[in-house]
Amino acid sequence: MRDQSFLEQRLDAGTWPIAVGDLLVLLLFLLAGTMRHGHTLAELRADPLVYVLAAGPFVLGWLVCAPLVGAYSPGGGSAPNSSIPLAIRSWVPAAVVGFLVRFVAIPDRGVAPVFAAVILVGGAVVLAVWRYLYFLTR
């Protein structure tokens, strides 16, 4: 029997519903934040780059970090007591990657401490609630 690669150990095809849900709740959370700062849906439809620049760095961070940390590993999709902590442990480095990408790619945006706290805590909460509800209704 051959040894599994690092990524094969961290990606389980059975976790795809969780992965889709994670991405959707993060996109909605980031959309709410973008709208909270004065943008309407009509404005975002007219200029979607505003939303892409706001959400993109954090989505990129999630897509890189979540598989590496194990958010979609076999244990990541088995029960809430393993899945929720894995999501939170994945979100922290994902948000840091998002802050770094945002800082480098969009230097005029910056990273205020309050913004960083809202992103870190808010993202962790929406992921935890989503995953809790997922397992509650399974």
One Martini backbone bead per residue (centre of mass of N, CA, C, O) as a GRO file, in nm:
protein
  138
    1MET     BB    1   0.096   0.037   0.024
    2ARG     BB    2   0.065   0.361  -0.029
    3ASP     BB    3   0.138   0.665   0.050
    4GLN     BB    4   0.004   0.950   0.135
    5SER     BB    5  -0.028   1.252   0.067
    6PHE     BB    6  -0.069   1.542   0.213
    7LEU     BB    7  -0.335   1.618   0.055
    8GLU     BB    8  -0.481   1.341   0.078
    9GLN     BB    9  -0.508   1.372   0.397
   10ARG     BB   10  -0.683   1.667   0.359
   11LEU     BB   11  -0.874   1.527   0.132
   12ASP     BB   12  -1.231   1.478   0.120
   13ALA     BB   13  -1.495   1.418  -0.084
   14GLY     BB   14  -1.718   1.420   0.154
   15THR     BB   15  -1.669   1.752   0.208
   16TRP     BB   16  -1.807   1.929  -0.016
   17PRO     BB   17  -2.051   2.059   0.133
   18ILE     BB   18  -1.874   2.217   0.330
   19ALA     BB   19  -1.707   2.376   0.125
   20VAL     BB   20  -1.940   2.526  -0.005
   21GLY     BB   21  -2.050   2.654   0.255
   22ASP     BB   22  -1.800   2.806   0.338
   23LEU     BB   23  -1.783   2.986   0.088
   24LEU     BB   24  -2.065   3.113   0.112
   25VAL     BB   25  -2.040   3.239   0.398
   26LEU     BB   26  -1.795   3.411   0.332
   27LEU     BB   27  -1.921   3.573   0.100
   28LEU     BB   28  -2.153   3.690   0.273
   29PHE     BB   29  -1.984   3.824   0.490
   30LEU     BB   30  -1.823   4.006   0.287
   31LEU     BB   31  -2.073   4.142   0.171
   32ALA     BB   32  -2.176   4.270   0.430
   33GLY     BB   33  -1.921   4.441   0.476
   34THR     BB   34  -1.934   4.599   0.212
   35MET     BB   35  -2.221   4.717   0.268
   36ARG     BB   36  -2.151   4.854   0.544
   37HIS     BB   37  -1.954   5.055   0.355
   38GLY     BB   38  -2.182   5.182   0.133
   39HIS     BB   39  -2.274   4.941  -0.046
   40THR     BB   40  -2.468   4.836  -0.297
   41LEU     BB   41  -2.590   4.606  -0.506
   42ALA     BB   42  -2.597   4.791  -0.751
   43GLU     BB   43  -2.300   4.880  -0.731
   44LEU     BB   44  -2.180   4.590  -0.745
   45ARG     BB   45  -2.296   4.527  -1.025
   46ALA     BB   46  -2.156   4.770  -1.170
   47ASP     BB   47  -1.887   4.711  -0.960
   48PRO     BB   48  -1.737   4.414  -0.885
   49LEU     BB   49  -1.446   4.497  -0.797
   50VAL     BB   50  -1.508   4.581  -0.512
   51TYR     BB   51  -1.568   4.289  -0.410
   52VAL     BB   52  -1.313   4.149  -0.507
   53LEU     BB   53  -1.119   4.328  -0.333
   54ALA     BB   54  -1.252   4.249  -0.061
   55ALA     BB   55  -1.275   3.919  -0.086
   56GLY     BB   56  -1.037   3.784  -0.240
   57PRO     BB   57  -0.807   3.758  -0.024
   58PHE     BB   58  -0.982   3.564   0.166
   59VAL     BB   59  -1.045   3.343  -0.034
   60LEU     BB   60  -0.758   3.274  -0.099
   61GLY     BB   61  -0.678   3.202   0.189
   62TRP     BB   62  -0.881   2.969   0.214
   63LEU     BB   63  -0.793   2.795  -0.035
   64VAL     BB   64  -0.509   2.748   0.093
   65CYS     BB   65  -0.551   2.677   0.411
   66ALA     BB   66  -0.776   2.468   0.457
   67PRO     BB   67  -0.636   2.217   0.333
   68LEU     BB   68  -0.370   2.233   0.499
   69VAL     BB   69  -0.508   2.210   0.787
   70GLY     BB   70  -0.796   2.018   0.744
   71ALA     BB   71  -1.104   2.101   0.678
   72TYR     BB   72  -1.118   1.837   0.447
   73SER     BB   73  -1.085   1.607   0.612
   74PRO     BB   74  -1.211   1.333   0.743
   75GLY     BB   75  -1.244   1.482   1.026
   76GLY     BB   76  -1.385   1.748   0.904
   77GLY     BB   77  -1.667   1.558   0.830
   78SER     BB   78  -1.774   1.390   1.095
   79ALA     BB   79  -1.789   1.628   1.324
   80PRO     BB   80  -1.831   1.910   1.511
   81ASN     BB   81  -1.584   1.865   1.719
   82SER     BB   82  -1.385   1.879   1.455
   83SER     BB   83  -1.488   2.084   1.236
   84ILE     BB   84  -1.493   2.359   1.381
   85PRO     BB   85  -1.194   2.384   1.471
   86LEU     BB   86  -1.081   2.357   1.182
   87ALA     BB   87  -1.208   2.614   1.072
   88ILE     BB   88  -1.077   2.811   1.269
   89ARG     BB   89  -0.779   2.721   1.215
   90SER     BB   90  -0.809   2.810   0.911
   91TRP     BB   91  -0.897   3.113   0.932
   92VAL     BB   92  -0.657   3.251   1.054
   93PRO     BB   93  -0.450   3.215   0.818
   94ALA     BB   94  -0.641   3.316   0.598
   95ALA     BB   95  -0.663   3.605   0.705
   96VAL     BB   96  -0.364   3.670   0.696
   97VAL     BB   97  -0.339   3.636   0.396
   98GLY     BB   98  -0.550   3.851   0.329
   99PHE     BB   99  -0.399   4.087   0.456
  100LEU     BB  100  -0.142   4.063   0.286
  101VAL     BB  101  -0.271   4.089   0.009
  102ARG     BB  102  -0.409   4.357   0.063
  103PHE     BB  103  -0.150   4.519   0.135
  104VAL     BB  104   0.002   4.463  -0.135
  105ALA     BB  105  -0.228   4.500  -0.365
  106ILE     BB  106  -0.386   4.729  -0.160
  107PRO     BB  107  -0.235   4.979  -0.002
  108ASP     BB  108  -0.481   5.190   0.055
  109ARG     BB  109  -0.641   5.007   0.264
  110GLY     BB  110  -0.532   4.835   0.473
  111VAL     BB  111  -0.509   4.737   0.845
  112ALA     BB  112  -0.714   4.764   1.082
  113PRO     BB  113  -0.770   4.645   1.392
  114VAL     BB  114  -1.079   4.628   1.373
  115PHE     BB  115  -1.090   4.479   1.107
  116ALA     BB  116  -0.929   4.232   1.197
  117ALA     BB  117  -1.125   4.147   1.422
  118VAL     BB  118  -1.378   4.112   1.250
  119ILE     BB  119  -1.266   3.901   1.058
  120LEU     BB  120  -1.175   3.688   1.261
  121VAL     BB  121  -1.439   3.658   1.425
  122GLY     BB  122  -1.659   3.653   1.206
  123GLY     BB  123  -1.550   3.414   1.042
  124ALA     BB  124  -1.555   3.208   1.273
  125VAL     BB  125  -1.857   3.227   1.333
  126VAL     BB  126  -1.981   3.155   1.055
  127LEU     BB  127  -1.843   2.881   1.034
  128ALA     BB  128  -1.948   2.756   1.297
  129VAL     BB  129  -2.251   2.787   1.245
  130TRP     BB  130  -2.267   2.638   0.979
  131ARG     BB  131  -2.152   2.366   1.084
  132TYR     BB  132  -2.356   2.319   1.301
  133LEU     BB  133  -2.606   2.316   1.111
  134TYR     BB  134  -2.516   2.088   0.936
  135PHE     BB  135  -2.511   1.869   1.167
  136LEU     BB  136  -2.803   1.914   1.269
  137THR     BB  137  -2.935   1.835   0.965
  138ARG     BB  138  -2.803   1.536   0.905
   0.00000   0.00000   0.00000
